């Protein structure tokens, strides 16, 4: 055995820290394996070979941080101890020294990852639930340990070894390690990752390039697994072949190449940072002279001198930082990483066009990606700055000076300036992107958010890191604790450990910026938590100083008291309205609901026939109030004695009363079982009157489809209205929880073959909206009347015979309208988003003509296309009777004139507007297999035919090809189904596969025949019938030219 390796093994085995660290890694792995849920797709188990592979691949990123820590400690050990000249004079060769160094470095790094994986295996073994399959196969863990753990450790260690012995600069080694992390994160965007694929797929070429260049091999792993079905992913490992084999072989060879280069460039005779400088020699006459006169300087230990000492420390730090090549390397690293993320946010792949390069887009790109990387950079930079005086043997002198306690203040100032410098570079990069894409509308408020959400919490974390380094006497232990602190206290992972939001003082912001609403109330709330954190960390500094000096005086008491008061006040303001999330309580509520009320699933209940509601919006207060009245009618053949009424727990019940015949019953609970004194006889009616209120607070976050905000509000308001009867979506979904509470089988989705039903569950809606002066409120139905009173604007909407589904929005809109034949087309949009308004009107005209001609008359007198803020998530656009709501950051405000010229405005007009025929007014299938085929698939067909009409068949087939790529990608993650039995969650089937099949059907029998079948389907299956996909297939069969065609049609719709 190499003598260096043997010596280090003996030395390491004698240290208690080695065993302590190993235990910590195993426990961390146990926690991760037992608690973390990185779902690869629907139906793929967490302990399937595929999931284990990519989870261990993701965990292998930790190798970077192990290797950075060990390289700065172990590889620089002789130079740090100033023992290099003595050590290098010992009788061993350069090869013996370097090979011993490398192999121990590699062994230590890989062993750390091995302990982490061991804990992960234990954690998964202890885990239960629906997401785990039975059995333990150690090969499923060993295989990814070899192809990811072993090879990635070798690559990272050889790269950092090469940097160490060619640059001999610790911070450059750190930057090199972080570069590997950045490279992986950039390439992940272009991979076939389950986290990145789907709505914005990348081309096969981009995936192949990512598979080749990813140093950790995960992109190649995802690419090779892309053809696997869900069943294969649950049972088979991804073989070491194809791009995965090429990637692993290539980086193994690159790793081997780093070693001889490092060996050759290393020399015993050159010390780190030292270069011969012949110009620095001084003549003796320059240093030896006669001192004729001198004065004794009276020492000054006042406040001014203390301030100057702080500035002196700061100046020394800045001189060290900004004269070093390291700061250049860090700046380039950040610019490259953030720049690639900015580009990825602009260029949305092959399906969607590029986004307009707004200030908000650039600012959120920085905030989403700079924070974590900045934390890691700080962990190493703060450690290096603090311990630099010890490394230069200046520590004893420094500690014996009067103002040595100014050291921490000097460091925090210098780090603050460094962070401001790095933030400025990234903001400048965002501005350059804007100008290069000719988007010159600059929003300073958006970029101010970068400072608040990144620079300030990073400065706060720097102050905490200085305390760590000041209280731990070993440099490398303090560095290790600092790195752990990054992930435990400040990274996104920290929220799983620190549940109480007030104490997440180092966290960043991954929310949105809206051109409607800016950062909303999140900016002020974030500032309040920062001020709480400033007071808390400041108090820790005072206590640290007291612990060091043992002195306390009035000069410290006053600022300490101010810090305490500031923390308390801002903490109270931040936590106002906080509602803790308790998963167990939520489960118990669901259990109680199911056990007590499941009997109502088969009991007759009254039907809501009329809804009259007034919704008062208060955007500046993030609140609204609902006054509503239902007409409830017994449409069954049986008398109804008991009624189950469900209110949303998200809203507060101000008052609620059920009026039935001669009785009025007050309701105070969210779920109430009402026993009527007199049964409600068939065709008799009752009324439910209610007043509800809602307000949200930043500490809890907002609900994406219940977003009442300052400007650009959107609320799927019908979701929060009371419902009658048993609600299956409130049931407990987890099988283990169901068994634990003896709940039996969960309600199943109705089978396609179940008997069809006729159900008169449509409503007549009268909806009055009021909002603040200067805003327009949009609702569901046709606008009947609008007026202003008491500094508020009022709007009344009405619709007859629509599903129980309505939504509202409110904003300071620009408005453009045109009349097309007998339909008024309205576009409501933000004043800075006018680019695609005319295109949307053109597409809406074409859609109205096509659908009216082929499927039937448009059922309303107007259609409103309404833009809402990016605070609303979950859809690009959503259709309601006479209204289509569009989020600002998806399709509507996209640059459709860019290079690929994808007309996604057709998705707003062609797809969403066609829903007024398919699924939002004229037909409403019940909840059963195949229902989505009658809504989303038919809307996709309409979209494709309109695309062909506007751009030709070739362009349409390009769009179909994109949907085929989406389908092929997602079916390996979420499974496959025959289209005629598709369930609602499998949108890759109802949307993408549906588009492919319907286009193929139109090619098979002709577009005219398909449209005739759809027209007949609509005529024969409209409300109150609840049609099924079998009804649609029957209409297709009816227009086929011969019986042989039926087999081909069945093969399209009935096979996977």
C-alpha positions, 0 to 999 in steps of 0.5 A: 500500500502507498505509504501516504495512503497508509499514513492518512488511513491510520491518522483518520481512523484515530479521529473521533470526528471521522466516526461522528461525521459517518454517523451524521451521513448515515442519519441524513441518508435515513431521513432522506430515504424515509421522508423525501418524495421525488416522484418520477411519474404516476404509478412509478414506485419510489423504490423502483429500479428507475426511481432509485437510479435517478434519486442516487444520481441526484444524491451524487451531487453531494459528492461535489461538496464532500470533495470541495471540503476534503480538497481544501483540507487534505490536499492543501494540508502541508502548505497550510501547516507551513510544513511543505519544505520539510515534508517534501524533503523526505525520501519519496518520489513525486509519483508516490506523493501525488498518487497517495494524495489522490487515492486517499482523497478519492477514497474519503470522498466515495466513502462519504457518499457510500455512508449517505447511500447506506442511510438512504437504503435503510430509510427506504426500507423503513418506509411504507405507503402506496408509493413503495413496492414490496421487497428489497433488491440490493442490486437496484441500489448497487448498480446506480452506486457504481455508475453514478457514485463510483464514477462521479466521485472519480471525475470530481476528485480528479478534476479538483485534484487537477485544479489544486496542483495546477493553481494551488488556490483554494478559492479557485478549487471551490469555484471549480467544484461549483462549476460542475454543479452549475454545468449539471443544472444547466444541462438538466434544462435540456434533458429528458428529466421527469422534472423538465419534460412535459409542457415544454419539451426539448428536441431529441437533438438537445436531449442527446447533447445534454446526455453527452455533456452531463458530467454526472450522467443523469441526462443520459440516464433519463434519455435512455429510460425515455422508452421504458414503460411504467411497468418496465421502470418499476421492474428493470434497471436502465441498462448501461448502453447507448448514450448512458454508456457513451457518457460514462465512458467519456467522463471516465476517460476525461477523469483519467486525463486530468491526473497525468496533467496534474502530475506533470504540472506539479512541482515540490519547489513552488509554494501556493501563491508564490512567484519569483519576483526579481523586482522586489529586492531593496537596496540596503540604503533604502532600509538603513538610515539615521533617525534624527527626530521622532515623536511619540504618538498618543494612542486613540481608542475612541469610536472614530479609531474603532470605525477606522479599524473596521474600515482597515479590516474591510480594505484588507479583505477587499484588496485580497478579494478583488486583486485575486483571479478568484473573483473573476472566476466567480463572476464568470461562473455566475454570469454563465449560470444565470445567463443560461437560466435566463436563456432557458426562461426566454426560449421555451423549447420546441412547443412554445415561442420565446417569452418577451424579455421583461424586467420581471422575467430577468429578475425572477430568473436571478432570484430563482437561481442566484440564492442557493449558489450564492449561499455556497459561495459565501460558505467558502469565501467567509471561511477563507476571509476569516481564517486568512490571518491564521494561514499567514501566521499573523493571527497572534499579532492580530489578536493582541491589537486593541481593535481585534474585535473589529475583525468581524465587522470588517469582514461583514462589510467586505462581504456585503460589498462583494455581494452587492458587486455580484448582484450588480453584475447579474442585474446588468446581465439582465439589462443586457438580455433585455436590450439584446432582445430589443425589449427596452421597457425597464422596471426598476422595481422588479430589479429591486426585488433581486436585491431584497430577495437575494443580497439582503438575506445573503448578507444576513447569512454571512453574519451568521457564518462569521459567528460559526467561524468565530466560535469553532476553533478548527478551520475545516470543522467550521467550513463543514458546519457552514456548508451544512448550515447552507442546506439545513438553514437556508436552502429550499430543503430547510423548510422541511426542517424549520417549519415555523416560517418566521425562522426561515430568515435566510430563505430566498424567494422563488415566487413570481413577478407580475406586470399587473401586481409586481411582487404583491405583498410578498416584498413587504412581508419578506422585508419584515422577516428580514428585519426580524432576522437582522435583529435576531442575528444582531443580538447574537453578535452582541451576545458573542461579543459579551461571551468573548470579552465578559463586558457589557455596558450602556453602549451595548444595552441601547442597540441591543434593546432596539434590536429586540424591539425591532425583531418582536414588532416585525415578527408580529407583523409577519406572522399576522394571520398565520395558519399552521398546516397540520397534515395529520389534522387534515387526514383526520378531518377527511376520515371523519367526513367519510365515516359520517357522511359517505352514506349520502353518496346514495341518498337523494339530495336537492339540486342547485338550479339557480344561483344569485350571487354578489361578490365584493372584491377588495384587491388592496386588502387581498380580500373578498366577500360573497353574498349568495342565494341558491334555489334548491329543487328536489328533482328526484322521485323521493322525498328528502328528509336530510340534506348535507351541505358542504362549505369550503374551509378556506372561507369564513362563514359569516352567516348561512341559513337554509329556508325550507317550507316553514322552517329556517335553519342556521348553519355554522359548520363547514359540513352540516347535516340538516334534518328537515322537520318537513320532508322536501317533496319531489319538485319542491324548492328550498333556498340557501342564503349565505354570506362568506368572506376570505382574506389571505396573508403572505405568511401562508401564501396565496392559493393560485386559483383563489388569488385576490391581489392588488391588480390582476386577481383571478378566482375560480369562485365556484370552487369556494361556493357551498356544495350539496351532497357527498363530495368524493374528492374529500375522501382519504386517498392513501390506501395505508391510511384507509386501512389504518382508519378502517375506511374500506375501499375508496370511491372509484371512477365510474366505468365507461360501460356503466349505464348512462344518466340524464341529470338536470344539474345545470344552473341559471346564474346571476352574478354581480361583481363589485371592485375598486374604482379604476378596475374592471371585474369580469365574470361568467356569462354575458354582461347585462349591466354596469354602473359606479357608486361609492367609489366602486365599479359594479358589473352584472353577468347572467347565463342560462343553463350552464354547468356549476362552474364560474370564475371572476377576475379584476384588474386595471385593464385596457379593453379592445372590442370588435363585433363579429357578425352577432358576437362581440369579441372583447380583449381585456389585457395589461397596458404593457401586453398589447402585442398579440391582441390583434392576432387573438381577435383574428384567430377568434373570428376564424374559430367562431366561423369554423365552429359555428359552421361545422358544430352549431351556433355559438350559445352567447352574445359575447366572448371575453378573453381576459388576461390575469396575473402570473400569481395564478398558476395551473393553466395557460388558459381556461374557458368558462361560459362566454369567458376565457381567462389567460395567465400573463406569463404563458401563451398570451404574452409570448413573442409569436414573431420570433424565430420558430413563429409558433402561433400559440394564440391559436391555442387560446382562440382555437382550443379554449374558445372551442370549449364553448362547444366541447365541455363548458356549456352544451355538453357535460359528461359525468365523471367516468372513464373517457370523459376527457376525450369528449372535452379536451380531445375534441378541443385539441382536434378543433385547434389542429384543424384551425391550425391547418386552415391558417397555416397549411397541413405541413405546419399542422403536422409539425404541431402534431409531431410536437404532441407526439414527442410530449406523449412519448415522453410522458407515457413512460412516466405516467403510463398509457391508456386507450383514448376512449377510456382516458382518465382526467389526470392523464393529460398527455393522452387526452391532449397530445395522444388525442390530437394525434388520433383525431388528426389521423382520423381526419386523414382516414375518413376526411375532415368533413365526415369527422365534423359531421359526426361531431355535429351529430354528437352535439345534437344527440347528446346535449344537456341534460344527457351525460354522454360517454365516449361510446356515444362519440364512437357511435357517431364516428361509426355512422359516417364511415364509408364501410364496415371495414373502417370500423376496425381501423377506428377501433384500433385508433381509440381502443388500443394503447 
